[in-house]
Amino acid sequence: MTTIVLADDHQVVRKGIRALLEAEEDFRLVGEANDGLEAVQLVERLRPDVLVVDLMMPGLNGIEVTRQVCKRSPETKVVVLSMHANDDYVLEALRAGALGYVLKDASISELVEAIHEASIEHRFLSPVLAERVIDAYVRQTQESTLDRYETLTDREREVLHLAAEGLTNAEVAERLTISSRTVETHRGNMMRKLKLENQTELVRYAIRKGIITLETTSKTV
């Protein structure tokens, strides 16, 4: 029996996927999360075999969730579920440790196969992505340079994601259960490492990085 945690911030989508997964005799859904921070905490507590996580979520996006889950609960394998077929997103997910990347318009059989493959530590990509992504991976490996994002600590990344959504230092502190002064310190270190000067630059960076989308910036600018 493969135990699964499902993370998606859209309740209707989550309910539909849950129904599909529960129809599989060898799957058992043990938890659900509606934002990235909750997903990481839930996986740490429940230690499921597989996490199925939406790419774009509040709190932390699916790629950062993947990175933290692979570090904190390495026995949990991650399948990213996304509407984005962009090669960069797929590559970032794989680099973060995801074993599967399935498009939301794929058939349920693709998601089921991805979960089965991930549970035995095999990779699975939606077929429309596979060849393109392999070519892109080879190109990027040949052209790779240091990504400043990789120099951030987990906490600095959490502060970045929440700040990019427009949360104040006090609101970030409340979400992360730390003091506002600690948030200020992490934010300052994060801005310095990324060479960002202000909130506008932070938001633009977050959009370029795929941390947030243009639709989520109305509160931030």
MOPEJO-V315033 format. One record per residue. RES is the residue in one letter. SS is DSSP state (H for helix, E for strand, - for the rest). Layout:
<<RES/SS> <RES/SS>>
This chain:
<<M/-> <T/E> <T/E> <I/E> <V/E> <L/E> <A/E> <D/-> <D/-> <H/-> <Q/H> <V/H> <V/H> <R/H> <K/H> <G/H> <I/H> <R/H> <A/H> <L/H> <L/H> <E/H> <A/-> <E/-> <E/-> <D/-> <F/E> <R/E> <L/E> <V/E> <G/E> <E/E> <A/E> <N/-> <D/-> <G/H> <L/H> <E/H> <A/H> <V/H> <Q/H> <L/H> <V/H> <E/H> <R/H> <L/H> <R/-> <P/-> <D/-> <V/E> <L/E> <V/E> <V/E> <D/E> <L/-> <M/-> <M/-> <P/-> <G/-> <L/-> <N/-> <G/H> <I/H> <E/H> <V/H> <T/H> <R/H> <Q/H> <V/H> <C/H> <K/H> <R/H> <S/-> <P/-> <E/-> <T/-> <K/E> <V/E> <V/E> <V/E> <L/E> <S/E> <M/-> <H/-> <A/-> <N/-> <D/H> <D/H> <Y/H> <V/H> <L/H> <E/H> <A/H> <L/H> <R/H> <A/H> <G/-> <A/-> <L/-> <G/E> <Y/E> <V/E> <L/E> <K/-> <D/-> <A/-> <S/-> <I/H> <S/H> <E/H> <L/H> <V/H> <E/H> <A/H> <I/H> <H/H> <E/H> <A/H> <S/H> <I/-> <E/-> <H/-> <R/-> <F/E> <L/E> <S/-> <P/H> <V/H> <L/H> <A/H> <E/H> <R/H> <V/H> <I/H> <D/H> <A/H> <Y/H> <V/H> <R/H> <Q/H> <T/H> <Q/H> <E/-> <S/-> <T/-> <L/-> <D/-> <R/H> <Y/H> <E/H> <T/H> <L/-> <T/-> <D/H> <R/H> <E/H> <R/H> <E/H> <V/H> <L/H> <H/H> <L/H> <A/H> <A/H> <E/-> <G/-> <L/-> <T/-> <N/H> <A/H> <E/H> <V/H> <A/H> <E/H> <R/H> <L/H> <T/-> <I/-> <S/-> <S/H> <R/H> <T/H> <V/H> <E/H> <T/H> <H/H> <R/H> <G/H> <N/H> <M/H> <M/H> <R/H> <K/H> <L/H> <K/-> <L/-> <E/-> <N/-> <Q/H> <T/H> <E/H> <L/H> <V/H> <R/H> <Y/H> <A/H> <I/H> <R/H> <K/H> <G/-> <I/-> <I/-> <T/-> <L/H> <E/H> <T/H> <T/-> <S/-> <K/-> <T/-> <V/->>
